[in-house]
Amino acid sequence: MNDWSRNFSGKNIIIRLEMNSARITFGEVATAISSAGGDIVAIDIIGTTSTATVRDLTVNAGDTGDIAKITDALAKLSDVRVMHVSDRTFLLHLGGKIAITPKTPIQNRDDLSRVYTPDVARVCMAIYEDPSKAFTLTIKRNTVAVVSDGSAVLGLGNIGPRAAMPVMEGKAMLFKQFAEVDAFPICLETQDTEEIIRAVKQIATAFGGINLEDISSPRCFEIERRLREELDIPVFHDDQHGTAVVLYAGLINALKLAGKSIDEVKVVVCGIGAAGIACSNILLAAGVKELIGVDVEGILTADSHYDNPMKRWFAERTNPNRLRGGLADALEGADVFIGVSKGGVLTREHVQRMAQRPIVFAMANPTPEIHPEEIEDLVAVVATGRSDFPNQINNVLCFPGIFRGALDCRAIDINEEMKLAAAEAIASIISEKELNRHYIIPSVFNQNVVKTVRDRVVQAAIDSGTARRIPRDFR
C-alpha cells in the first residue's frame, strides 16, 4: 500500500493532481481511476498554465484497498503528478479544529481603549491588589489546559507532541460543545517528568484547571501527584480518572441487573497501568472488599516485589487473601471482570469460571479483551470501550461535567468524593424503567448528563471543603 492511501478509510476522497495537458488527456486519467475501482463524482479546476492543469477530483472509493489501487494507477501515468490526497476527516482538520474569538467586537477607539490601553491598566491593578480577581476578570474563570506529551496516545502509543495535537484539539472541542468550557491544547516538546511539571506550573496562571492527557505510565502518576500538591487549581488525568468514573457509573447499574451488592462482589482488574489503578481506587472507595489485580506478572500480591512503585502501592491495598497465579486463577468465582489491558486476553473459558451472572467490562481499545458476542449467553452485562457495541464506557460522559462543576465552584482539587458523585450522577440518568442489559450507561449526547454531573460535583466539592465559591444556584 502506498503512502497516499495508508491513512484513509473507505469514503469519498479528494485527489489533487497536476496533468501535463499537452501530453495527456483527462479521459486517460478518468479511465485509470475507473479501472482501479474509483468513481469520479466531482471535478474542480484549481489552476492552469500553458502546459499544465491542476485539478481536484472527488472520487468515491469503496475501501482502503481501492484507494491504494487508484493512487497507484495514477502514479503510473508518466504525465500526471499526484500532489495530495485527502478525505472528509483530513479536510475537517485543515488549519486545526478550534479557534479563539473575542466575546466583544472592537468597533471604535473607545472599545479599543477599554479592552486594551489605557483602561485595561485599572483591571490589571485590581488583580495585582487582589490576585483572586483573576478568576472573575480573566479567562481563568472558564478555561482549561489540555496538556500532553504525546507519549501514550490511545491506540497509537508514543507518537510525540506534534502528532498528538489533533487529539488534544478534539478534546478541547468536546469541552466546549458539551459543557461550555473553553479549553486549549498544550503539547509539550519534552517527556521528562520534571520538565513537564515545571512547564505546567509556569503556564497555570492563565487556567482554571489542568486536564492531563495521554501521558505514559508510571510517569503520569508522579506528574499528577506533584501538580495536585503544588497548584491551587484542579488537576485531572482523564485517562485515569475519567475512565474510572464512567466505569463505576456503568457498574452501579450493572450490579442492579445482576442482583449483586458492591460490598460483596469479587472484582478482577486486568491491566494495572494508569487506568487500572484509578479504576481500582474508585471501586475500593465505593466499597469493594475483594479486588484482585492481574498484570503481565500475573496476580499482584503484597508478598511479591515490584520495581514499579505504583504496583507495590497497589499490591499492598488489594488481594486480601493473597491469591497467586494468573488470570484464570483470579477469575475463579469472580463476579466482575474489568479489562484495561489488551485485546483477546479474556476467553469464553475464563468467563465460565466466574460466578453466576457475571459482569464483564472489556474496555481495551480498539480491540476489547473479548468480543461481546462470544459471551452474551454467559453474562448478566457486558460493556466495552467501543461505540459500535452497546454500553460504551466513554470518558466524554465524565470530564465535561466534572470540570464544569469544578470551575463553577472554584474547587482547589477534584477529590475522590467528587469523582464518586460524578459516577453516581451518570448512573442516575438511566431510570429503573429504562435499565436493561444493553443500556446501563447513557449516550454521550444525552443532554442531561453534563448538568447532572455538574450539580452533583459542585455539591460534593462544597460538602468536602474543596469549593472556594458557592454558585448562586446552591445558595
N, C-alpha and C positions, 0 to 999 in steps of 0.2 A: 504494500500500500504506500502511495507516495505521500510526501509531506503535506500536500494541499488537503488531502482527504482524511487524514487520521483524526482530526479534531471535530469532524462534522457528523451529525446524525441524519437519518433519512427524512429530509424535508426539502422545501424549495431552497435552492442555493443561488447565490449571485456570483457569476464568474465575470471578472473584468479581464478582457483580453485586448491585445494590440494586434491588428492584422496589417500585413503588407498588402494594401488594397490593389497594388499594381500586379501582384503575382498570385493572389488567391482570392476566390470569391466567397461571399458569405454562405452560398449554397454548400460549398465544401465543408465549411465549419459546421453548419446545421446537420449535414449528413453524418459527420464524425460523432456529433453528440447523440443523434438518434440511434446510430448503430451501437453505441455504448450503453443504451438504455435510458437516455435522458429525453425529456420533452421540453422544448423551449416555450415558455409561456409569456415572455415579455422581452423586448429589446430596447435599450436606451443608448443613444449615441452620446458619448462623453466629450469627444473631441476628434478633429480631423486635421490632417496636413495633406500636402500634395501626394504623399506616398503611403500614409498610414491612417488607420482609423482605430479609435479606442471605443469599445462598446461594453456595456453591462448587459449580460444575458441572465435573465431569471430562468432557471432550469429546474424542473421537477425531477427529483432523483428518488428512486424507491428506497434505497438504504445506503449505508456507508460503502458497500462493495460497488454499487453503481456509480457513486461519486468518484471512487478511485478509477474506475474504467473510463469515465468521462474525461477527467483531467489527464489521464494517461493518453487517451486518444487525441486530445488537443495538443499535448506536448509533442506528439509525433509529427504534427504538421509543421514543416520547416519554416513557414512564413507566418506563424502565429505564436505570440508570446502570452502565456497566462500570467497576468500581473497580480491578481488577488482572487481569493475565493472566500466567500462569507455566507453565513446563513442568518436566520432571523435572530438567533441568540447572540451571535457576534455583532450584528448591527445594533442590537439593543445596548451593547456595552461600548459602542463607539463614543469616545470622549468621556467615558465614565458614566455612572448611573445616577449620580447625585449632583446637586448644585447649591450654592449659597445665594439667597436673595434677600434684599433688605425688607424689613417689615413696614417701613415708611419711606415712600419715594422722596428724593431730594429734588424739589421743583424750582427753588429760588434761593437767593443769597441768605435769606433768613433761615430757611431749612438747613442750609449748609453750616451756618454759624451755630445752630443748636446741636446738630449731631457731631460736629467737629469743632474746630476752633472758631471763636474763643469760648463759647458757653460750656463746652464739654469739660473745661477745667474745673467748673463748680462740682460736677459729678465726680471727677477724679478725686478732688479734695474730700468729698463726703465719704468716699470709700477709704481714703487714706486715714481719716479720723475714726472711722468705724468699719474695719475690714469685713464684718458680716454683711454689710450692704452690697457686697459683690453679688450676693445671691438674689438681690432684688433689682440691681441696676446694671447687670451684665448678663451675657448668655449663660453664665454658670448655673443660673436657676433651672435651666431646662436642657442642658447639653451633656452628652455622654461621649467619652472617647472609647472607640472600639480598637483595642491595642493587640497587635500580634507581631510575632517574629517569623511567621510562616513555617515553623518547624514541625507542625503536626496538623496539616490541613486535612479535613475529613476525606478519606478515600484516596488522598494524593500524597500524604506524607510530608517530608521536609522539602518543600518546593521554594522556600525562601520568601522574603517580604514582598518583592515586586509581583511575583506570581500569585501571592495571597491577596493582593489588593481587590480583585473582583469579588472575593468572598466577603471581605470587610465592608466594601461598598454596599453589597446586598444586605448585610446585617444592618447597616445604617438606614437603608430604605425600610426595612421591617420595623425598626424602632419608630420611624416617623409615621408610617401608614397605620400601624396598629395602636400606637399609644401617644402620638403627637410629641414624641421625644426627639429632639434634634441630636443627631449622632454624627461623628466624623471618624473616618478610618485613619488610624495611625499605625503604619507598618514600619517597624524599626529595623535598621540595617545592622543588627547585631543579634547573636544568640547567646551572649554572655549574661548570666543571671544578674550580676551586679550592675552591668551597664543598662540593662532593661529597667531594673528598679530605679536607678538614678534618673534615667530619661523620663519615666512616668512621673516621678516626683517633681521633676522640673517643669513639666507641662500641666500638672494637675490644677494650677491656679485657674485655668480657663474652664474647668469642667466640674459638673456637679456629681459625676460618678465615673467609674472606670470599669469597662467590660473587657476582661481579658479573653482572648480567643485563639484557639489553635496553637497553643504553646506546649511543647512536648513534656511528658512526664520523665523524671520526677522534678524537673526544674520548675514546672508550673506551681507546685506546692509551695516552694520557698518564695517564689515571686509573689504569689497571692498573700501568703502569710505576712511577709515583710511589708507589703504595701498596705495591708489592712491595719497593721500596727502603726505605720509611720504617716499615714494620711488621715484626714478627718472627713473624708467623703467615702461613700460605698465603693468597695472593690469586689467584683463578682466574676469568677471564672466560669463562664457559661458552659463550657464542655464538661465541667464537673457538676456544678450545682443546678444548672438548667436541666440537665439530663436527670439528675436525682429528683428534682421537684416533680417533673412530669411523670417519671416512673412511679413515684409514690402516689400521685393522683390516680394513675391507672390502677395501681394495686389496691387502693381503697375500694374501688368499685369492683375489681375482680374478686376480692375476698368476699364481698357481699354475695356475688353469684355463686361462689364455691361453698358458701356457708361456713367460712372459717374466720377465726379471730387472729388479729395480728400478733397478739402476745403469746399465741400457742403454735404458730406455724414454724416449720424448719425451712430456712431460706438458704439457697446456694447461689453465690455470686461468682460468675466465671469471668475472669479478666480483672486483675487487681492493679489497674492503672488509675489515671485521674478520675474517670467516670465511675469505675468500680468502687473506689474508696469513698467518693462522695455519695454514691447510691447506698453504700453500706452505712455510712454515718447517719443519713436521714432515716433509714429503716430502724437503726438502733435507737435513735431519738424518738421514733414513733412507737417503740415498744417491742420490737422483735427481740426475743430472748436467745434464740439459737440461730446464729448466722455463720455460715462456713464459706471461706474464700478459696477459690481454686485458680491457680495460675500455671504457667509453664512448668514450675517446680512441683506441681501437684497441690494437695491441700495445704494451706498455710496453717502453721501451728506455732504456738509460743515456744515449743520445745526445740524448734529449729533455728538456725542462724540465717539471716538475710542481709546482704550488703546494702540493699535499698532501705534507707531509714523509714520510709513510709510503709513498706511491707512489714518491718519489725513492729512499727506502731500498730498496724492493722492486726497482725497476728496476736498481739497481746490483748486485744479487745474483742476477739471473736473466737469461734470454735471452742466453746466452753468444755466440751467433752474430749478435747484433744484427739479428734479423729484424724487418722492418717490415710494416705492412699491417693487415688486420682479422682477424676470427675465421676466415674461410675460409683465409687465408694461414697463420695459426698452425696450423691443423689438418692441413695438408698433411703426410702421413706420420706424424702423431701416433699414439701408442699409447694414450694415456689422455686423456679429457676430464673435467675436474672443474668442475661448474657450481654456483656460489653467486651467481647473478645474478638473472634474472627469467624468467618463463615464456615459452616459444616462441622463444627466441633461437637454438636449435640446430635445424637441419633435417636431413632424411634425406640431402640432397646434401652437407651438411657432413660427415656421418659416412662417406659414401662416399669422401671424400678422405683419410680416415685410413688407417693401416697395417692389415694383415690382422689379424683377430681383435682389434678394438679394445675398449677398456673405456670405458663411459660412465657417469659418476655425475652425474645430473641432479637436483640437490638443492634447487632453488628451491621454495619453498612459498608458497601452496598449489598453484601450477601449475608443474610441472617444466619445465626448458628444452626438453625434448622428451618426449612420452609413450612409454613403453617399447614399446608395440605397434607403433609406427611403425618401429622399428629392430631388433626382436628377431632378424630373419633376417640382420642385418649384423654383430652384435656378439658377443663372447665372453661379456660380462656387462654388464647394465645395472642400476643402482641409483638410488633416488630418496630423498627425504625423507618420503615418504608411507606411511602404514600400509596403504593399500589396494593397494599393489603389493609384489611380492617385494623383498627386500634393502633394507629401510628403514634409512637412516643416521639413527639416533636417539640424541641425547645422553644419554638415560636409561641407555644401556649404559655410560656413562663416569663421570659426575660422582659418583654414589653411592659407587662403589668407590674412586675416586681420593681423595675426602675421607675415607672410612673409613680408608684406609691412611695418609693424611697425619696424621689425628688420632691414630691408634694409635701412630705413631712420633714424634709432636710435631714434624713437619717444619717448618722455617722458611720453606719455599717449595715450590712444585710446579714442578720444573725440567723441562728437555727430556728428561732420562733417565727421569723418572717418567712422562711422557706417552707416550714410546715404549714403555715397559714395559706401560702400560695398554693400548695398542693391540695389542701382541703377545699380551697375555693374552686380550683379547676374541676375537682371531682364533683363538687356540688352542682355544677352546671347541668349535669345529666340527672333527670328526675328518676325516681323509683319506677315510674311507669315506662320511661324510655329505655332504661338499662337492660341490656342483653349481651350475650357473649361476643357479639360483633360490634358492640357500641359501648365501650367503657370509658372513652375519652372523647371530649368534644372536638369538633373541627377547628382548625386554626382560624377559620373565617367566621366562627361564631362570635357575634358582636357583644355577647355578654361576658366573654372571658376576661378581657383586659379590665373592665370596670369592676368586676367581682374580685379579681386578684388584687387590683389596686386597693380596694376598700379593706380587704382582709389584711393586707400587708401593712397599710397605714395603722390599723388598729393594733396589730402585733408590735409594731415599732413603738407606738405610744405605751402599750402595756409593759414592754420590756425596757423602757427607758432609753431607747435609741433615737427617738424623734426629737429634733430641736425646734420643731414648729408644729402646731396643731392646725391642720387645714380647716377652713371655715365650715365645711360640711360636717366636721366632727365636734364642733363647739356646742 
